[in-house]
């Protein structure tokens, strides 16, 4: 799908976000604080080949061959799970499932094991570019109201009224274990097909996407590389006395300039864990010696690969900052080395916790039991897994083609918050994990 076609499918709120970030970045460049940060910065981060990362050089879209590869794979998984059809909704927390099946943003996708899929839109949300890209490969239907009637019509056309039908987002969904499908919609389907069996397909839709195709890996590799530009922007613009929001907007501008798409996530904070900022630009002023914590992702074709890094902004630095970050590098490299095909994610989390426990036994501190690795993909893709998240560890096994961010956090002795953290994407090959980023991993203390 071409770049123009992809953007034609972006919802209004995404366009508003893009415009807001772009205009704010322009305003920031003209503001006294922004000019001060740019003119007085003595810090930078050397990353190879960043000149390649410009919006005009980005891929224009996924190919139809890639969409057909996904359909073949999905149908093979459906056969194994004995599903005759899938009914897949857009989810408020992310459109990963419908995007993976269509590279559009319909409200619903009806995906039979045999025959044409159907994309169902709210009337007025259809996109002529999307229709042209699909070239009749799927049916497109639209209705302003009662779109459940179009789902029923599509299931009848597929001839699966007596079959086993998988429902996306019904239960076992990332962060929402009880799902989010409308009672009205589901009850209408059950009434229309009393002989059919309806089961959750959330787990299938998560797992089928985990081993990525070459085009997906290419997009995620670019997302990770552009993500590092956000760390570079932080190094160049963060300084004692600079508001957090100024750094936030510089990161956003770097991402828009490089990919031309709204950022996936920018959440940074000095003196606290980055995620406590909840993705917002804040008025808080950075103080000398504070640790800046970052969770960042740039978007390429709607795909995101998270990067993370903590930075010390000015001096005096916390006493154990540099030694902790150096250990964090060792731990990250050990986790990269450990990530080999055939090993389970549960064992992977246990290995991380074992290493953290050994560290704490020597230097003290409080263990971190949250996310250790974060799946790369579209908004809403999972899992996000780690020690203490048993509901998501399940039985998943590392396999070639998977892309995820390894993001260990290590407590800094003597500092309550934030922790030291490094995060970078890896792709799993037959021989192990290959890092996607290109920045040199080293402690960064801004002068």
N, C-alpha and C positions, 0 to 999 in steps of 0.2 A: 504494500500500500504506500502511495507516495506521501511525502512529508505534508503536502497541502491536504491530502485526504485524511491523514492522521489527525491533523489539527482541526479539520472539519468536524471530527467526532468528539472534540473536547467540550465538556459541559460549560455552561455560562460561568459557574463559580470558579472554574479553572482559569478561564480567560480573565476574569476579574482579578484573580490572584496574580497572574502574570503581569497584568497592567500595573497593579499596585506595587509589586516588587520592582518592576522596571522604573516606574516613575520615582519611587522612593530612593532607588539607587542613584538616579540622576540628581535628585535634590541633595542627596548626601554628598555627592562630589562637590557641590557648590557650597556646602555648609562649612562654617569655620572649623568645627570639630573634624569633619571629614578631610578638609584640606590640611589640617595640622597633622593628622595621622599619616597622610600620604607624603607630605613634604619632609617630616622629621623621622620617618621610619628608617632605622638602621638595620633592620632585620629582613631576611628573606629566606626562602627554602628552595633549594635547587632540585628540580624534578626534570628528568630527561624528556625531551620531545613534547613539551607543552604547547609549542607552536602549532602542532597538528590538531589541537583541540579547539576548533572553532565551529560555529553552528553550520556554516555552509559545507563543512567536510563531514558532517554527521550522516549516517545512513538515512535514506528517505522513507524507509518503511520495511516491514517484513514482506517476503515474497509470498505469492500464492502457493508455491511449492512448500514453503514452511508451514502454511496453514493446513495444507493437505497432509503433511507429515504428522501434525498434531491430531488431525482427525483419525488417521490410521491408528495411531498409538492409543487414542482414547477408546476407539472401538475394540481394540484388542483387550484393553483393560475391562471394558464393559462385558465382553464375552466371558472373561475369567470370573467376573463378579456376578454373572447371570443377570445383567440389566438389559432390558429390551429398549429402553430410552432413558435419557436424562432430561430433567427440567431444571434449568439453571438460572437463578436470579442474579441481578446486580445487588451487591451488598453495600449498605451505607459505609462500612469500614474499608471497602475496597472492591474494585471491579476485576480482580485477577482472573476469576473463573470465566466470565463472559468474554473478557479480552482475549484470553488464551484460545478460546474456541472460535472467535470471530474477528479479532483485532478491531472491533467496534465497541460501542457501549449501549447495546440494546437493554431494555428492562428485563427481558427473559430470552433464553435460548432453549428451544426444544431440539434435542440432539438424539435421533434414533440410531439404533445399531445399524440399520440399513435405510437407505434413502436420504433425501435432502434434509439438512438441518433447517430450522426456522428461527430467524431473529425477529423478536417482537418489540416494537418501539411504542413509546407514547407518541400519539399523533402530533406531528410537528418536529419531532426530534430525529426523524430519519435524515440520512445524509446521502445526497446523490453520488458523491465521490465513493462512499462505501459501497453503494449498489453497483457502481461501475467496476470497482475493484473485484467484487465477488463474481461478476459476470455470470449470474444465474446459478452459482454454485450452492447457494442456499436461498430459501424463500424469505421474503421480507414482508412483514405484516405490521399494521399500526392501528391503534385505537386510542381515542382520548380517554375513555373510561372502560371498565370491565375487560381488562386485558386477559383475564382468566378465560374468557370465552375463546380468545385466539389460541391460548394454550390447549384448550380442549379440542378445538378444531384441528390443530396441528397434530395432536396425538391420534386423533381419529384417522387423519390422512396417512399417518405412519403405520396404522393397523396394529397398535399395541394395546388396545383396550382391555385385553385379558392378560396382559403381561406384567412383568416386574419393572416398575418405574422408579428410578433414582431421583431424589429431590436434593438439589444443592442447598446449602445453608439451612438444612432441616434440624440437624443436631451435630454436636462434635465439631463445631466451627471454631477456628482460632479466636481465642478470647471470649467466645460466646458459646459455651458448651451446649446450651439449650436451643441454639439456632435463632432464626429470625424470620422464617417464612410466615406470611400472613395466614391467620386462621381462616379468613374468608376465602382466600385463594385455594388453600389445601382442601377445605371442606367441599368446595365446588368441584374440584378434581375428583375427590373420592365419591361424590354423588354421581358424577357423570360416568365413572368407570367402577361400578361396584364389584366387578370381578377382578380388577387389577390389584396388585400389591404395591404399596408405596413404602419405600425405605430411604433412609438418608444416604446420599452419595457424597457427603462432604469429605469424608476420608479419601475416597477414590479421587476426587477432584484435586485434593492437596497432593497426593502421592504421584499421580500421573504426570504432574508438571516438574517434579524434582530433578529428574535427569534431563538436562536441557539439550536442545539441538544446537548446531553450530551458529545459526543466526542469533539465537537467544544469548549464547555465550559471548558472541561478539558485542552485542548491545550491553551486556553486563560488564564486560571488560572496559568498555568506554565509560560507562557510568562510574566505575571505580576510579578510573584515571581522572575523570572530571571531578569526582568527589575529593581527590587529593588537592585540587585547586582551591577548595574551600579551606583546607588546612593551611595552605600557602597564604591565602588571603588573611587568615587569622594571624599568622606570624608577621605579616607585613603591616597590619593595621591595629592589632591589639597593643595597648600600652597603658601604663598607669594614668588615670585621669580621663580615659576614653570611655564613653558610654557603651554598654554591651550592644545596643541597637545599631551603632555605627559599624561595628564589626559584622553583625548579622547581615546588614544590607550589603556590605562589601562581598560577603560570601554569596549572597543571592545574585548579585550582579555578575560575579565570576561564573556562576552556573548558567545564567541566562546567556551570557556572551558565548560560552563554550558549547552549549547544547541547544539553545533556543527553546527549551521547555521549562515549565514551572519546576522549581526544586522539589525533590521528593521529601526531604526533611532537613531542617536547619534548627537544631536546638543546642544552644551553647549557654554556659553560665560560668562565671568566675566565683570561686569560693563555695561551690556546690556542684552536685552532679548535673551534667548537662541536661538530662531529661527533665529535671525539675522546672526548666524554663518552658516546657510543653510547646516547643516550636515557635515561641513568640520573641519578637524584638523587645527588649526591656530597657528601661531608663536607668538601670543600675550602673554605677560608675566602677570600672575596674580599678582595684587597688594594687599597689606595688607588692610583689611577692605572692599574689594569689595564683592558684592553679586554675587554668581555664579548661573546662571539660567540654567536649564536643561530640555530638552524634549527628552525622551529616550524610546526605545522599543526594546525588544529582540524578536527573531522569534522562534516559535515552530511549526513545520509542516507548515511553511509559514504563520502562524497566529501571529498577533501582538496586544498587549494590552499596551497602552502607560502609562508611569509613569512620574511624574514631581515633582521636588522639588528645592527650592532655598536654598542656603547655604551661610553663611557669612564666608569668608576666612580670618581669622586673625583679629587683632584689630588695631585701634579702629573701632568697629562696628558702622554703622549708628545709630543715636540716637533713631529712632523709629523702628528699625529692629525687635527686639524681640517682642514688643507689637503687631506689625502688623502681624507677623507670628502666634502668639497665636490667634489673631482674625481670621486669615486665617484657622486655624484648626477648630474653632467654625463654620465658614461658610461652610467649607467642610462637617463637620458632619451634619449640618442642611440640606445641599443639598442631602446627602445620605439618611437622614431620610425622606425628601420630596419625593424622587423618588419611587412612589408606582404605581402599575398597575392601569390603567384607567385614569391617569393624562396625559395631553398633554405636548409635548416638548415645545410648545410655552409658556404655562403657567409656565413651569419649568424655562425657560429663563427669564421670567418676574419676577419670584420670586427671582432669583439671582440678577437681576438688582435692584430690590426693596431693597434688603439687602445692596448692595453696595452703593446705594444712601443714605441710612440711615447712613452708616459709613462715607461717604464723608461729609455729613452735619455736623458731629461732628469734624472730624480731618482734613478735606480738602483732596485735591488730585484730580486726573483726572480719570474718570470712564473708565473701560475697556469694550469694547463692542464686543469682538471677540468670539472665541470658548470657550464654557463652558463645553461641553461634546463631546466626540470623540469616535465614534463607534470602537469597537475592531473587528479585522478580518484580512483578507488578504489585501495586498497592493491594494489600490483603493476602499476599502469598505467605504461607507458613512452611514449616514451623519455626518458632523461635524457642530454642531449647537450651537447657542448662541444668545444673545440679539444683535440686529443690523444686523442679517443675515436672514432677513425675507424670502429670496428666498429659504432657506432650512428649515425654521420652519414648514411650511405647516400644515398638520393636523395629524402628527404622534402622536401616543398614546403609552405610556409606557406599556409594557406587559411582562409577565414572559418569561424567556429565553433570554432576551436581555442582552448584555454585552457592557458596554461603560465606558470610563474613565471620571470621574468628575474632573475637573481641574480649579477651581476658581482662579483668579488672583486678588490681592488686592494692590492698589498703596501704596507705603511706603512714608508717609509724609516727605518732605524735600529731597527726592531722586527722580531725574527725571526718572531714569531707572536703573535696571529692577524693576518690581513689585515683590511682594511676591507671590509664587504660590505653591500649593499642587495639585498633580494629582495622582489618583489611580483608578484602574478598579473596577467595581461592576458588579455583576450578579443580575438581577431582579428575585425574587421569588414571590410566591403568596402573601407573606406578606410584601414585600418591597425589598430594596437593601441590598445585603450582600457584604462587601468589600473583594477583592481578595488578597490584599497585607497583609504583616505581620509585616512590620517595625512599630516602635512606632513613632507617629507623634508628633514632638517636634522641637523647634528652634534648629538649629545646627550652632554653631559658633566655627570654628576651632581654636585651640591654636597653 
